[in-house]
Amino acid sequence: MSSSNHFDILIVGGGLAGASLACALRGSRFRVGLIERQSPVLASGWDARIYAISPVNVAFLQRCGAWDHLPRERIVPVEKMDVRGDAGGALAFSAYECGLQALAWIVESGRMAEELWQTARRQPNISVLCPASPVALSIDAEAATLRLEDGRQLSAGLVVAADGVNSWVRTQAGITTEMRPYGELGVVANFKCEKPHFGTAFQWFRPDGVLAYLPLPGNQISIVWSTPEAHAQELLALGPEDFCARVAEAGGQQLGSLELVTPPAGFPLRWMKAQTLAAPRLALIGDAAHAVHPLSGHGINLGFQDAQALADVLLALPAFRDCGDVTALQRYARARAEETLLVRGATDGLQRLFRTDLAPLNFLRNAGMNLVGAISPLRSVLARYAAGLF
Ligand SMILES: Cc1cc2nc3c(=O)[nH]c(=O)nc-3n(C[C@H](O)[C@H](O)[C@H](O)COP(=O)(O)OP(=O)(O)OC[C@H]3O[C@@H](n4cnc5c(N)ncnc54)[C@H](O)[C@@H]3O)c2cc1C
């Protein structure tokens, strides 16, 4: 195999998790290949996929060289969070009361992907291989070998699966998963609203699911409505005016009437956990490693933290150590175990708690919200947790 086909690290999947890992390894001694079947596409208007990025991940994206290049006029800091239960429960917290500049930053998926790709393309130690898809993977004591669709054969000390929830790499490596569909879709859309949002993110735990309003620049918002499939299909089939009316009504007319800016789209929600994040010459990151319910907004935040933790382990290796050594990779898996367990468990628990019709639970979940809301230190702890600060 020619030396140009040999890499230290091959990352399969150039979504946000994979591209951020490549960028976190920029300027290092590692020769990195990023394999992706299609480059990111920038939406002409507003992206349908919008994320609330936690402050720790803003710092990570700064380290990746991407954050400071994002267009400021398209980013909004979340200054307050207002959460409502389905029977009078309420909980509100602000960045100010916990000494933060923002609880999170609202950013479009496509813009982040574009900036990460531009950063990756500028690096002499990173090769972006796109369009490209692997068709065969073999791993032995010497190296991992990937054959691409176009016949090219690549080898590496380490292959990273960053190829999403249906990961081809994970399947080829024989890593099993526990997967449980929620039977819900996340319905996403962007709107102009009548009243200002003042940088507030709203969330309603409703009998028909969880509805979130995220602030966009100006009087605009992005929504994620996680709701049972039949209801989601009914919403997606509505004409623009009826859809706006339903979303405004479900949000208690909090921001007045709504006008559609980006047509609604739905994505299936599932809980998924890979049996392991590390094996000899293999590591899993992002949705290839785990999928969570979007109600806590942790999806891509977990993926970025995976990328950061794996980059930290790799960069700390002495030059003589093999980057595919499973004992080193297990350090990465251990570093991620606690947070992913906590987030998966907490979001899953909340989702189940608010999907049950049992009257005592209905009372408890709303009373619990009011209790937390009334105790300032507890509220502040929750806010700092939501901001990813511990
Ligand atoms: C419409 C929509 C809206 C969403 N909204 C939210 C939201 O509001 N909040 C939230 O938390 N999450 C949301 N999600 C989920 C969120 O997008 C994912 O958690 C996140 O994108 C995971 O990033 P990732 O890089 O791990 O995987 P992905 O984004 O899935 O990236 C995987 C990459 O690998 C590439 N790839 C896959 N297989 C191969 C292969 N064989 N060869 C080469 N390349 C390959 C793909 O092309 C892709 O670019 C949404 C998803 C969708 C579809």
The ligand as an SDF file (V2000), in Angstrom:
LIG
                    3D

 53 58  0  0  0  0  0  0  0  0999 V2000
  -34.4510   16.8240   10.4730 C   0  0  0  0  0  0  0  0  0  0  0  0
  -33.6640   16.5500   11.7380 C   0  0  0  0  0  0  0  0  0  0  0  0
  -33.7460   17.4430   12.7940 C   0  0  0  0  0  0  0  0  0  0  0  0
  -33.0550   17.2070   13.9820 C   0  0  0  0  0  0  0  0  0  0  0  0
  -33.2120   18.0850   15.0020 N   0  0  0  0  0  0  0  0  0  0  0  0
  -32.6030   17.8250   16.1820 C   0  0  0  0  0  0  0  0  0  0  0  0
  -32.7860   18.6850   17.2880 C   0  0  0  0  0  0  0  0  0  0  0  0
  -33.5100   19.6650   17.2280 O   0  0  0  0  0  0  0  0  0  0  0  0
  -32.1110   18.4050   18.4470 N   0  0  0  0  0  0  0  0  0  0  0  0
  -31.2870   17.3080   18.5450 C   0  0  0  0  0  0  0  0  0  0  0  0
  -30.6860   17.0720   19.6120 O   0  0  0  0  0  0  0  0  0  0  0  0
  -31.0920   16.4910   17.5180 N   0  0  0  0  0  0  0  0  0  0  0  0
  -31.7430   16.7000   16.3500 C   0  0  0  0  0  0  0  0  0  0  0  0
  -31.5600   15.8340   15.3240 N   0  0  0  0  0  0  0  0  0  0  0  0
  -30.6150   14.7290   15.5070 C   0  0  0  0  0  0  0  0  0  0  0  0
  -29.2000   15.2510   15.2160 C   0  0  0  0  0  0  0  0  0  0  0  0
  -29.2000   15.7330   13.8980 O   0  0  0  0  0  0  0  0  0  0  0  0
  -28.1190   14.1910   15.4270 C   0  0  0  0  0  0  0  0  0  0  0  0
  -28.0450   13.8800   16.8230 O   0  0  0  0  0  0  0  0  0  0  0  0
  -26.7170   14.6840   14.9790 C   0  0  0  0  0  0  0  0  0  0  0  0
  -26.7650   15.1190   13.6480 O   0  0  0  0  0  0  0  0  0  0  0  0
  -25.7030   13.5630   15.1050 C   0  0  0  0  0  0  0  0  0  0  0  0
  -24.4740   13.9450   14.5200 O   0  0  0  0  0  0  0  0  0  0  0  0
  -23.4590   12.8600   14.0190 P   0  0  0  0  0  0  0  0  0  0  0  0
  -22.3350   13.6120   13.3730 O   0  0  0  0  0  0  0  0  0  0  0  0
  -23.1360   11.8990   15.1040 O   0  0  0  0  0  0  0  0  0  0  0  0
  -24.2540   11.9910   12.9410 O   0  0  0  0  0  0  0  0  0  0  0  0
  -24.9130   12.4450   11.5650 P   0  0  0  0  0  0  0  0  0  0  0  0
  -25.3400   13.8490   11.5730 O   0  0  0  0  0  0  0  0  0  0  0  0
  -25.9210   11.3950   11.2310 O   0  0  0  0  0  0  0  0  0  0  0  0
  -23.6770   12.3560   10.5450 O   0  0  0  0  0  0  0  0  0  0  0  0
  -23.2220   11.1300   10.0240 C   0  0  0  0  0  0  0  0  0  0  0  0
  -22.4880   11.4250    8.7360 C   0  0  0  0  0  0  0  0  0  0  0  0
  -21.9380   10.2090    8.2380 O   0  0  0  0  0  0  0  0  0  0  0  0
  -22.1680   10.1230    6.8420 C   0  0  0  0  0  0  0  0  0  0  0  0
  -22.2010    8.7130    6.5080 N   0  0  0  0  0  0  0  0  0  0  0  0
  -23.0490    7.7790    7.0020 C   0  0  0  0  0  0  0  0  0  0  0  0
  -22.7510    6.5680    6.5100 N   0  0  0  0  0  0  0  0  0  0  0  0
  -21.6710    6.7550    5.6910 C   0  0  0  0  0  0  0  0  0  0  0  0
  -20.9150    5.8820    4.9020 C   0  0  0  0  0  0  0  0  0  0  0  0
  -21.1860    4.5560    4.8520 N   0  0  0  0  0  0  0  0  0  0  0  0
  -19.8840    6.3960    4.1890 N   0  0  0  0  0  0  0  0  0  0  0  0
  -19.6000    7.7270    4.2320 C   0  0  0  0  0  0  0  0  0  0  0  0
  -20.2910    8.5960    4.9880 N   0  0  0  0  0  0  0  0  0  0  0  0
  -21.3110    8.1130    5.7110 C   0  0  0  0  0  0  0  0  0  0  0  0
  -23.5020   10.8330    6.6200 C   0  0  0  0  0  0  0  0  0  0  0  0
  -23.6220   11.2950    5.2840 O   0  0  0  0  0  0  0  0  0  0  0  0
  -23.4140   11.9630    7.6310 C   0  0  0  0  0  0  0  0  0  0  0  0
  -22.8360   13.1240    7.0890 O   0  0  0  0  0  0  0  0  0  0  0  0
  -32.2190   16.0550   14.1160 C   0  0  0  0  0  0  0  0  0  0  0  0
  -32.1070   15.1650   13.0450 C   0  0  0  0  0  0  0  0  0  0  0  0
  -32.8290   15.3940   11.8740 C   0  0  0  0  0  0  0  0  0  0  0  0
  -32.7060   14.3910   10.7380 C   0  0  0  0  0  0  0  0  0  0  0  0
  1  2  1  0
  2  3  1  0
  2 52  2  0
  3  4  2  0
  4  5  1  0
  4 50  1  0
  5  6  2  0
  6  7  1  0
  6 13  1  0
  7  8  2  0
  7  9  1  0
  9 10  1  0
 10 11  2  0
 10 12  1  0
 12 13  2  0
 13 14  1  0
 14 15  1  0
 14 50  1  0
 15 16  1  0
 16 17  1  0
 16 18  1  0
 18 19  1  0
 18 20  1  0
 20 21  1  0
 20 22  1  0
 22 23  1  0
 23 24  1  0
 24 25  2  0
 24 26  1  0
 24 27  1  0
 27 28  1  0
 28 29  2  0
 28 30  1  0
 28 31  1  0
 31 32  1  0
 32 33  1  0
 33 34  1  0
 33 48  1  0
 34 35  1  0
 35 36  1  0
 35 46  1  0
 36 37  1  0
 36 45  1  0
 37 38  2  0
 38 39  1  0
 39 40  1  0
 39 45  2  0
 40 41  1  0
 40 42  2  0
 42 43  1  0
 43 44  2  0
 44 45  1  0
 46 47  1  0
 46 48  1  0
 48 49  1  0
 50 51  2  0
 51 52  1  0
 52 53  1  0
M  END
$$$$
